[in-house]
Amino acid sequence: MTGGLVGSQTPLADRFDLALVDLDGVAYRGHEPIDGAAEGLTAARARGMRLVFVTNNASREPESVADQLTELGIAAEPSEVMTAAQAAAQLLLTRLPRGSKVLVVGGAGLVTAVRAAGYVVVESADDDPAAVAQGFAPEVGWPQLAEAAYAVGRGAWHVASNLDLSLPTARGFAPGNGSLVGAVRAATGVTPDSAGKPEPTMYDMAVARVGARETLVIGDRLDTDLAGARAGGYIGLHVLTGVSSARDDVLAVPGERPHLIGADLRSLLVAHPEPQQSAEGWWTVRGASARVLDGRLELGRGATSSVEDEVDVVRAACAAAWAAVDGGAELDPSSVPELATALAHG
């Protein structure tokens, strides 16, 4: 597996037998559907692709997540949901004996996961917890953050379900768990261990749960979903329906680059051409082309009348930019325009 884009001559749903699908920004946005999500996943399942929904959200029970997906036209069972709460509980087990006290700061999903792992859940630093497990929940406020800070300040192990700074909602981007964890870190000076993406823990757990011949990771965030794919040795598909943009793809550092790029989850149903380099230094994907000359990105757009045409421009731009940067050349970020803007956010 290289550091660049890869191609697939067959539709992804035919090539990969398991997809690990992020939720917010991929399958839905807040409580709203995303165009193409139900259509793409339903058709992929019909082709034999199995799905596990893997989310950095630790606030909800798998049953609640599965119900929401089903209501949005994406049939799902609780056993097909892997949450950061479950990953956090798994991380606790690596060094904390069952029966230990754990102060949980978060929602019902994290409480359930920590209890299921065999720990005693407490709510106060005065209960002398051995660890603090912190995950996002809308109801988390200053009193809970203060208890976490008191406990961590007294030596409790701080475990965060994830470190996402923002959370996509139907109204925009709201503070995520990473922002709330930052308050505890600022108060204590202690950096927590994180169980969520970009650590590949959840991906490995999901694959171990269901087994797979070849696994595809699907996400909207380069710094979590796609970085986790790279870290875990999985092929990663970036869909342009959430946090990270097409321009972010072009400027991505090697450890956060996607292997594949699609407009939305309908990209599971098509082949993905691999960029090719010409003798003149242009990188081409069907009718789209790009190169880096004197540190600036140049685009040679063909007809961009379809979604795939727009994505081909992104693919060519990524291939040209990454090859230049990896070869030691400079790339002026100001030369990289916003790409595929018509596709952003469905």
N, C-alpha and C positions, 0 to 999 in steps of 0.2 A: 504494500500500500504506500503510495507516494504522498508528497505534500500538496499535490495539485488536484484539479478536478479529474474525475474518472468518467468513463462512459458506460452505457448499458445499451446493447443492441436490441434488447427485449424490454418490454414494460417492466418496471420495478416490481410490480405485484406478481409477475411470473418468475422473476429472478430470485427474490428474497422470500423465504418461507415465514419469517417473523418480522414484524415492524414494532418498534418501541416508539410510541406516539406521545409527544408532549400534549398538554391540554390547553392551557391559556395561550391564546395567540396562534394555535394550530387547529385544534378541534372545535374550540369556541372562543369567544371573547367576552369575559364576564359571564353573563347569563344569555348572551346572544349568539346565534349561529354564525359560522363563517362560511361564506360562499364556497361551494365545492367540497366541503368537509364530509358531509354525510354521503354525498354521491361518490366521492373518491374512495372512502373507507368501505362502504357497502360493496362497491364493485370489486375492490381489492380482496375482500373476504370471499366473494363469490369465485374468485380465481384461485383460492386456496391459501391466501396469506393470513396468518394468525396475527392477532393484535394484542398488545399489552400497553395500557395507557400509563405512562410514567411521568409523574408530576413532582415538581419541587414544592407544591402546596401541601402543607402538613396539617391544615386545619380541619379537613373533612374526612369522614369515614369513606372507605372504598364503596360501600353501599350507596351513599349519597352521590358520589361521583358517577357511578354506573347508572343511577336513576336519571341524572341530568343528561348524560349522553344519550340514553334511550329516548328521553323526551325530545331531544334535538334530532332524532332520526338515525342515531348511531347506536345500534344494539350493543349492549355491553353487560357483562356480569361482574360482580364484585371481585371475583378471582382474576379478572383481567385488568385490575387497577393496582398499580404499585406506587405508593406515596413516599414522600420524603420522611414522613413520620415513621413508616416501617423501616426505612434505611437508618434513621436516627436510633431507633431501638436496637437495630442490628449492630450499630457502632458502639452503643453502650455495652453490649455483650462482649465486646473484644477485650475489655479490661475491668468491668464492674460486675461483681458477683450478683446473681439473682437474689432477691430479697433486700437489696440495698434501697435506701430512700432516694427518690429522684423528685426534685422540684420541677414541675412541668409548667412552662409558660407557653400557652398556645390553645388550640381548639380541641374539640372532642376527638379528632383523628389522632392527635399526638398522645392524648391521655390513654386512649384505647390501646395504641401500639406499645406504649411503655408498660402498661399493665400486662398486656399479653406476653411481653418478654420476661415477666416474672418480677417486676420491680414494684415497690410500694410508692405510690404517688402522693406527694405532699404539696402544700400550697404556701408554706412559710419558710423563710431562711432559719427561723428559730427551731424548726424541726430537724436541723442538722443534716440536710441532704448531702449525699456523696457526690451528686451531680445535678446540674441544671440542664434540662432538655428544652430548647427554645424553638418554637415554630410560629409561623404567621397565623393570626386569627384576627378578624376585624375588631373583636372586643378587647384585645390586648391594650392596656393603657399603662399609665405611670405606676400605679400600685404594683402591678405584676412585674414591670421592669425593675422597680426598686427592690422587690424581693429577690429577683435574679441577681442584681448587683450585690446585695448584701451577702448572698450565699457564695457567689464567685469570689467576692472579696475575702471571705473566710476560708477559701481553699477548695470549694466545690469545683468539680470538672465541668466546664461549659461546653455543651454540645449543641450546635445549631443544625436544624433540619436542612437549611440552605442559606446562602448569602446573597440572594437576589435583591438588588437595591430597589427595583421597581416591580410593580405588578400590573399587567394590562387589565383594564376594565372597560366596560362599554362607554364610560365617560372620558377615558384617557388613562394615563399611567399614574398609579398611586404608589405610596411607599410600600416596599416589600419587606420581607423578613430581614434582609440584610441591613436595611435602614434601622429596624428596631434592635437588631443585634448590635448595631453600631453604638446605640445609646448605652448599652451595658458595657461594651468594650471601652467606650470613652470614660465611663465612670470607674472602671476597675483597672484598665490598662492590660487586661488579659485578652489574648486572641483566642477565640473558640475553635474547636475542631468542627468541621462541617461534614455532614453525611450526604448532602444533596449534590446535584450537578453543580460544577463540572467534575466532581469525583464520579468515577464510573460505577460506584457501589450499586446503585439501583439498576443499572443496565445489567450488571453481572447477576444480580439477584433475579431479575426477570427472566433472563436466559436460562438460569439454573432451574427456575420454576417450571418452565414449559418445554425447554429443549429447543434447539434450532439447528438447521443446516447452515443457513446464512442469514445474518441479522442486519436489519436496516434501522438506524436511529433517525427519527424525524423531529425537528424542532424549529423554533423561530428565533432563538437567541444564540448568537455565536459564542458568548462568554460562558454559557452554561451547557445548553443542549449539544452544540457542535463541539465545544471544547471537551465535553465528556465523551463524545464519540471518538475523538482523536486519542484521548487519554486511555480509553478502553480498547482501542484497536478495532472499532466498528466503523462501517461506512455510514456517513452522516448526510442526510438530505435537509437542506435549508429551504423552508417554504416562506414566501414573502408576505405573510399575513399577520405578522406580529411585531416584535420589538426591533430586531435588527433589519436593516434595509439592504437593498442591492448595493448601494454605495459602500455600506459597511463590509459587504463581501469582498469588494475590490481591495479595500484597505486593511483587510484582516491580517493579523499576525499568524504565522504558521500553525500554532497550536490551537487556533480557533477557526480555521478554514473549513468550510463544508467540502464534501467530496462531490455532491450533487446539488443542483439548485432547481427549484420549481416554483411556479406562481402560487399554487395551493395544493391541496391533497389530491386533486385530480391528476397531478403529475405522477402519481403512482401507476397510472394507466397507460403511460406512453414511454417510448424509448428516450434515452438521454444521449445526444451525440457528444463525443469527446472532442475538445478543441484540438485543432491541428495547426502546426506552424509551417508557414510558407518560407521559401527561400529569401523572400524580401523582408522577413522579420514580422510579418503580420500573423496574428493568431486568428483563425477562422472557425466559425461554427455555422454551417450552412450559409445563409446570406449575410451573416454578421461578421465583422472583423475588427480587430483592435491591435494596437502596438504602443510601445513606450519609446519615444524618441526625444533625446535630450532632456530626460527626466519628466516628460509630460505625456499623459495618456491621450492617444488619438483613437477615435472611433470611426469605422467605416460602416455605416448602417445601410443595410439593404432595405427592402420594403418591410415595414414593421406594422403589418395589418392585423396580426394575431398575437395572442398571449405568448405562444411559443417563440414568435419572432422577437418579442421584447426580451424574453428570457435568454435567447441566444446572444443578444447584445451583452447581457450581463455575464454570460459564460465566457465569451470572447474577451471581455474586459478583464475578468478575473485571471484568465490564463496569461494574458499579456503582462498584467501588473505583477502577478506572483513570480513569473519567470524572471522579470527584470529585477525585482527586489531580491529574490533568492540568488541571482547572479551577481549581486553586489552593487547594482545601480540604484540611484536615487529616484524616487517617485514623488513629484510635487502633488500633495493632496488637493490643492486648489484646481488641479487639472482634471479631477475626477468629478463628473457631474452627478446629480441625483438621477438614478437609472430606474426604469420600469415604474415610474411614479403612478402610472394609471393602474398598476396592479396592487399598490400598497393598501393594506387593510381591507382586502376584499373588494 
